[in-house]
Amino acid sequence: MKKILIVDDSDTLRDSIRSFLIENGLDVLEASNGKSGLEIIKNTPDLDLIIADVNMPEMNGIEMCKRISCDQNIKKIPIFMLTTETSPELKRQGKEYGVMAWIAKPFTMEKVFLAIKKVLDM
């Protein structure tokens, strides 16, 4: 079973994404900010995908991606940003730090799931 980490400070958003992904046969972990997300990533060697927001307390999504990109053990994990941010500069930074997809909120779960299926060869 594919394992996905959702990193977002919105409990409601994490709940809705988690429910949808579980219904579609995926295993889901959660974190409410980049700092706790990074700890989960470092301690979950079989993680298949990270879905993160940009704006979060303690450590934002871009900083989390930057730290992931510097760690040889975890930098190959695909990352999606799911955010209200559309700044070309943030997107450039995200791409530099390994972000594969930048999905703007509001979004449909079907769009997110299609991207997940494509990246994870499902």
C-alpha angles and dihedrals in degrees: 000000000000115000121217130185118211113202112188134126092223110094090195094054093046090049094052094045092045092051093049094047094047090050086055094053102263129131112233134203124184141209130177097213142015094261095057090038091057091052091052091048092052091049098044109070094176096055111138104187142006122212111191143171122227101222112060136133123259094014126013124222096256092053090047090052091048091055092045090052090056095054115082092202096059109019094097094063108110115244130204121191113214105188151131089237115106101167112141089219093055090047090051091051091047092052090048089055096048106272108157100186134024110201117186122220127268093056139155121247088228091060091050092046093050089054091048092050091050095049095043095043093237 
